[in-house]
Amino acid sequence: MAGDEIMDSGFGQILVNLDKLRTLVRQYVDAHQYSSALFWADKVSSLSNGEGQDVYWLAQCMFLTGQYHRASHLIRSKKLDKKNAACRYLAARCHAEVREWQQALHILDKLDLEARVGPQVRSDDGKDDKLQFDCGIPQHRVESSIALMRGKIFESLDNRDQATESYRTALKLDVYCEEAFQLLVSHHMLTAQEERELIESLPFAKQCPEEEVELVRLLYETKLKKYDKPRELEIPTSLDPLHENLDVVVNQAERNYYNCNFRTAYKITSKVLQQDPYHNTCLPLHIACLTELKKTTELFYLGHKLVDLYPTDPVAWFAVGCYYLTVGGKHDVARRYLTKATTLNRMFGPAWLAFGHSFAEEAEHDQAMAAYFTAAQLMKGCHLPVLYIGLEYGMTNNLKLAERFFKQALNIAPEDPFVLHEMGVVAFQNGDLDTAEKYFMDALEKVQAIEKEMLTEKWEPLLNNLGHVCRKLGRYEESLTYHRQALVLCPQNPSTMAAIGFVHSLQSHFDMAIDYFHKALGLRRDDTFSVTMLAQTIELYIGEMKPYEGAEELPEKFEGIPLPEYNVADVGDVKLGDVTAELKLEGDGPMMLESWGQDASTSSLDIEVEMEDS
Amino acid sequence: MADLKEKVDLKSAKKELIVAVRECRDRGLVQTAKWLTEQSAALKPLEPGEFPAFPTDTPDFLQEYDAYNVARSYYDVREYDRAAHVLRDCGSQKAYFLCMYSRYMGGEKKRGDAMADSLGPLKAGQDQCGWLRTLREELHQKESDLDGYSLYLYGVVLRRLGLQQEAITALLSAINKEPLHWGAWLELAMLINDKANLVALSVPNHWMKQFFLAHCYLELQMNEDALTQLQGLADKGFSLSTWVKAQTANAYHNMRQVEPAVDLLKQLHAEDPYRLDNMDTLSNLLYVKEMRAELSHLAHSVCQVDKFRVETCCVIGNYYSLRGQHEKAVLYFQRALKLNPNYLSAWTLMGHEYMEMKNTSAAIQAYRHAIEVNRRDYRAWYGLGQTYEILKMPFYCLYYYRQAHQLRPNDSRMLMALGECYEKLDRLLEAIKCYWRAYSVVDQEGMALVKLAKLHELIKEDQQAAAFYTAFVQQSEMMGTVDVEEQCQAYRYLANHYLKHKDLDQATFYARRCCDFASTREEGKSLLQQISGLRSNQGDDSSLSQSIAEGRPAVTPVTATPTSSVPPMNLTFTS
């Protein structure tokens, strides 16, 4: 047996079974007793005179005990990195652990080609047999790990394009390499389109046994970007056995969140967190739901727990930052904590976006844009930062720039109803009503395709905007339908009521108009638009109407009162449903009656009065 | 509209009532249960063998029975959210209804608790609607599965959110499924705004419909119809029902026939001294009649029964108002509103009090709240009109008076107010029309005629003006009301008028009348002098003074006999 070697040292013969020792080393590694493992691995490698795998395992043990430079030096001094891919990987890994990126990269790049060629070519080099060994990892996986490592190094060096490439290679080499996929997706390096292409291109069939092809593929698909368009909520049937699996459930929750069903998403995430209180993917989503639903007490408690247990995890500080954002008025405190989150992990997208939002809420547009720009750089494939930049430009009245950014967002995510909605608003502000209408209708279609019955109240501004557009185009009945739908979604909204009143007054239904303006004012007393319009409409109404029912029973010779003409100035800033208008009134008030005819009314009086004389 | 000739099978009605009472009680609908029991008690008692069998519970309900029991007891002690939480997963109809209803009541309670102490400017209800919207979404998702009671709750939520059409649909289905649920009928009545809507409603043809129609007629101020309807109900066997009696009293009150209303309500109070339900109407009537002792007695007795009921607070408020202590009155009305912010009369009465205290802005607030609660309260519209009149915003004032008028087309006060507004806006023709209309619907204050006369005077319609003045003076003589200023102006005008038209007898008559009043004495005297001057030109003599002494205008033919002009100083007056 090869393992049994009789060593002849000066002290007599030591019969050592190297294989047993090797197993011993492995067992200690499994039991996390790394020091013991290191000791024995050292002895084994000396005993076997530096055989490849022993050196490899010795280096492993050094790595596991944190002695990175020692491990790297060992491998390189034995020239193992040149010959064996796994050793190279380990050496590079050691340097990466201590963040010596350049050194790591250097090691990986060396003799890259040679390693790729594979062990088969080595057969002619008999002398190097000693250095070949099976480290228990299939070759393609090793290569994939190398590519993954390379990608991580590139990312830390801010070379994102190379990083993306490397991750892609890693995935291609080993389809099961979920980490590469996860990094690609969570750091939003690819647009939705590219992600889908990637999945298509992966050689599932080659690397997976038959039955697993579907499973792996579907699991990856569930991780895909969900923010580009609202989607259906069911899980594909082949994943049914997994439907209790928390990852899959979280995916459900995320879809709900994007479709703006915040309560459903919250219920799902709460259940998940009951089962697994610190589930990584679920936590940011849960925090987001809590922020949307304004459940400050829960956020507070969660933030405290997370910070106590995982102070180095950016999610914890993200929770704290969100709490301060939700409570309101404590934006600088929130920012402090969000910065901490981003320092811990630069690529933590949600923290950057929240950071930008905190500026936006305080109307500090420049700072907000700076934050969003950083986010956009970091999350290339995600259209959300670009969308928010466009919003900020819109609020600072740079319509052209806003439009540009919205177009960019549209390029990245052509089917997102939020983006379409914003494009519509920009078109409206430019006065291009037809385009605006087209965009709004597009957005509405997309949303309605998913939520067949009742839209969530997030979409109430969209309906209101459609109403405004139709009104500008002169289609009053349509406008009324949209506004009413918006009212159904958000029943006590004074702007909607004012808008409906306005349409009615344009249609000369003054009594309805007055009614709605009263309601709007009842909800919000300082709305100048409603106040002005109410005064105008009352005057017009009273001018037009007869004093009481049946006033025309007395024969009268009045001509109809001609109404004054009036121009309605542009209704500005209809984003998010605000209605402000300047009303220019031309012409006088209602004109006085032309004729004071001799009515029969007087004659009837005569009859009455005559009775008295007799 | 109502088929009054339909007989009601009282026995089956009573059985239905008994069953319905239990169903409502099970679900925590206590007010409806109270009403139903009262009507049931008004009917003859059933024989022991005739008692109806109660519907058996469905098996899924029996499974959830424990949860239901626990929840019901939490509901009874008003721990609404707790009750809802216990029942959160229940599926049977009764349990589901109780769960949703507890959530609704819980939300209401929180809203009531959260209201600021001072009822000045109330915050807008926007953020208070979040829980209503959640409720609505959930009910909407299960809409096709809901039973009658849950549909009623859905209708209530929709109405609160302002979605009237949907609310009406939901309530109609609720009523169709559970015709005895009086609460649902009441909610529906709140959504009916005018007669046309009422006719167009497709309510089931159940005997409860009679009650509903009576209630609606009263709400819509169709008082004669209401009286007929109530009489019909009494004839059919509900004559002992306190509700019928009380509503009859309300009808009389609306028609401003104070005596019968007061009688009926006093009867009710005597029958059941602990009944507080319509005592605030009684206090309104006593206030109008200024029956201080009675009102004081009523206030003390209701205070002893229960100090913290809306009706009691309204009564006491009226009492203080009658005594002139308006601040205290306002305090009590505010207390009434804290107990029940939707109690319409309290808002309106508080508005009146603020008007008395000349606090116009608070009055406007109060009236507006009254209108938000119930659009059909004509007193609130009228009050708003008055406040805007004080604020000198004539168009608004016109609009509000018009609304008030539309609610009560035959009430002359609204028309008079409208007329005055038009006058202020210088739209005299419309004003004339209003006054004319007011006169034709029996103006109780007698002011229409004189206003008409004045307006015609302004538009130089002398004939008409004279006619009106004449009618006015006759009316004031008949009615005995003496508005001295107006009367003397009337006489003055008439005298001048007849003088212009050379009708010297009439002129003399009225000139003499002028002399009765201090302010026009001088003018009267000068007129008489003028008249005598003219007469002497025409040559009439002592026969004229004779007729003057008699005080009746003698229509004597004016002879054209020339006489020598009698100098004025020779005339003697007999006063």
Interface residues (C-beta under 8 A of the other chain):
Chain A: R263 E453 M454 E457 L487 V488 C490 P491 Q492 N493 P494 I514 K519 G522 L523 R524 R525 A535 I538 E539 Y541 I542 M545 K546 P547 Y548 E549 G550 A551 L554 M592 L593 W596 S601 T602 L605 D606 E608 V609 E612
Chain B: P121 A124 G125 Q126 C129 L132 R133 T134 E137 H140 Q141 L161 G162 L163 E166 R368 E372 F395 Y396 L398 Y399 R402 H405 Q406 P409 L415 L418 Y422 R427 L429 E430 I432 K433 C434 W436 R437 I459 E461 Q463 Q464 A467 F468 T470 A471 Q474
